[in-house]
Amino acid sequence: MIQPMSLDVVLREFSEGYKAWVIRANSGKYLVVPDNRFPGRRPIVFFKSRYDATRLLDAILKLRPVLIPQGLIEVEVRLLETLRGIAADRSRAQADSFVILSPNEVSDLISQFKPKASS
C-alpha cells in the first residue's frame, strides 16, 4: 500500500518559497478528499497548479452538489508554511494526512469520483 508523504519528507523536498494550490471552504477549513490509494486515510490534497485544483473541485461539486454552499475555492498557499500549520493544529479532526498530486494523479483521482453507470 502506498503511503502519503510524511511532513519530514516534504520539508526536505520543497523550499520555503514553494507555492501550491489547495481547496478551502469559506470557513477556512481545507477539503479532505478520499483517495482509494490511501485506504482508511483522509488526506488534504495539494496541487501543483490551479488548473488541477479546479479540475478536481469541479468533479467533486458535480458529484456532491451538497458541498456548494460551503463556498469551496482554490487557494494558492506557501506549501511548507501551510503544512506546518495543519500538522500543528490539534483540532483538525477531519484530516489525518496530506498529499501533493501531480497532474496524472489528479486525473486518476477524478476517475474515482465518476458515478458508476447503472446496469
Contacts in CASP RR format, 6 or more apart in sequence:
PFRMAT RR
TARGET T0000
AUTHOR 0000-0000-0000
METHOD contacts of the structure
MODEL  1
MIQPMSLDVVLREFSEGYKAWVIRANSGKYLVVPDNRFPGRRPIVFFKSR
YDATRLLDAILKLRPVLIPQGLIEVEVRLLETLRGIAADRSRAQADSFVI
LSPNEVSDLISQFKPKASS
1 37 0 8 1.000
1 38 0 8 1.000
1 39 0 8 1.000
2 37 0 8 1.000
2 38 0 8 1.000
3 38 0 8 1.000
4 38 0 8 1.000
4 41 0 8 1.000
4 43 0 8 1.000
4 97 0 8 1.000
4 98 0 8 1.000
4 99 0 8 1.000
5 13 0 8 1.000
5 98 0 8 1.000
5 99 0 8 1.000
5 100 0 8 1.000
7 83 0 8 1.000
7 84 0 8 1.000
7 87 0 8 1.000
10 79 0 8 1.000
10 80 0 8 1.000
10 83 0 8 1.000
10 98 0 8 1.000
10 100 0 8 1.000
11 80 0 8 1.000
11 83 0 8 1.000
14 79 0 8 1.000
14 80 0 8 1.000
15 80 0 8 1.000
16 78 0 8 1.000
16 80 0 8 1.000
16 81 0 8 1.000
17 78 0 8 1.000
17 79 0 8 1.000
17 80 0 8 1.000
18 78 0 8 1.000
18 79 0 8 1.000
18 80 0 8 1.000
19 76 0 8 1.000
19 77 0 8 1.000
19 78 0 8 1.000
19 79 0 8 1.000
20 46 0 8 1.000
20 47 0 8 1.000
20 48 0 8 1.000
20 76 0 8 1.000
20 77 0 8 1.000
20 79 0 8 1.000
20 82 0 8 1.000
20 100 0 8 1.000
21 46 0 8 1.000
21 47 0 8 1.000
21 48 0 8 1.000
21 49 0 8 1.000
21 50 0 8 1.000
21 52 0 8 1.000
21 53 0 8 1.000
21 74 0 8 1.000
21 75 0 8 1.000
21 76 0 8 1.000
21 77 0 8 1.000
22 30 0 8 1.000
22 31 0 8 1.000
22 44 0 8 1.000
22 45 0 8 1.000
22 46 0 8 1.000
22 47 0 8 1.000
22 53 0 8 1.000
22 74 0 8 1.000
22 75 0 8 1.000
22 77 0 8 1.000
22 82 0 8 1.000
23 30 0 8 1.000
23 31 0 8 1.000
23 33 0 8 1.000
23 45 0 8 1.000
23 53 0 8 1.000
23 56 0 8 1.000
23 57 0 8 1.000
23 72 0 8 1.000
23 73 0 8 1.000
23 74 0 8 1.000
23 75 0 8 1.000
24 30 0 8 1.000
24 31 0 8 1.000
24 72 0 8 1.000
24 73 0 8 1.000
24 75 0 8 1.000
25 31 0 8 1.000
25 70 0 8 1.000
25 71 0 8 1.000
25 72 0 8 1.000
26 70 0 8 1.000
26 71 0 8 1.000
27 70 0 8 1.000
29 94 0 8 1.000
30 44 0 8 1.000
30 86 0 8 1.000
30 95 0 8 1.000
31 44 0 8 1.000
31 45 0 8 1.000
31 57 0 8 1.000
31 60 0 8 1.000
31 72 0 8 1.000
32 42 0 8 1.000
32 43 0 8 1.000
32 44 0 8 1.000
32 94 0 8 1.000
32 95 0 8 1.000
33 43 0 8 1.000
33 44 0 8 1.000
33 45 0 8 1.000
33 56 0 8 1.000
33 60 0 8 1.000
33 109 0 8 1.000
34 42 0 8 1.000
35 41 0 8 1.000
35 43 0 8 1.000
35 45 0 8 1.000
35 99 0 8 1.000
35 109 0 8 1.000
35 112 0 8 1.000
36 112 0 8 1.000
38 97 0 8 1.000
38 99 0 8 1.000
41 96 0 8 1.000
41 97 0 8 1.000
42 94 0 8 1.000
42 95 0 8 1.000
42 96 0 8 1.000
42 97 0 8 1.000
43 95 0 8 1.000
43 96 0 8 1.000
43 97 0 8 1.000
43 98 0 8 1.000
43 99 0 8 1.000
44 86 0 8 1.000
44 95 0 8 1.000
44 97 0 8 1.000
44 98 0 8 1.000
44 99 0 8 1.000
45 56 0 8 1.000
45 98 0 8 1.000
45 99 0 8 1.000
45 100 0 8 1.000
45 101 0 8 1.000
45 109 0 8 1.000
46 77 0 8 1.000
46 79 0 8 1.000
46 82 0 8 1.000
46 98 0 8 1.000
46 99 0 8 1.000
46 100 0 8 1.000
46 101 0 8 1.000
47 53 0 8 1.000
47 56 0 8 1.000
47 74 0 8 1.000
47 100 0 8 1.000
47 101 0 8 1.000
47 106 0 8 1.000
48 100 0 8 1.000
48 101 0 8 1.000
48 102 0 8 1.000
48 103 0 8 1.000
49 103 0 8 1.000
50 74 0 8 1.000
50 76 0 8 1.000
52 101 0 8 1.000
52 103 0 8 1.000
52 106 0 8 1.000
53 74 0 8 1.000
54 74 0 8 1.000
55 106 0 8 1.000
55 107 0 8 1.000
55 110 0 8 1.000
56 106 0 8 1.000
56 109 0 8 1.000
56 110 0 8 1.000
57 72 0 8 1.000
57 73 0 8 1.000
57 74 0 8 1.000
59 110 0 8 1.000
59 113 0 8 1.000
59 114 0 8 1.000
60 67 0 8 1.000
60 72 0 8 1.000
60 113 0 8 1.000
61 67 0 8 1.000
61 68 0 8 1.000
61 72 0 8 1.000
63 113 0 8 1.000
63 114 0 8 1.000
63 115 0 8 1.000
79 100 0 8 1.000
83 98 0 8 1.000
86 92 0 8 1.000
86 95 0 8 1.000
86 98 0 8 1.000
101 109 0 8 1.000
END
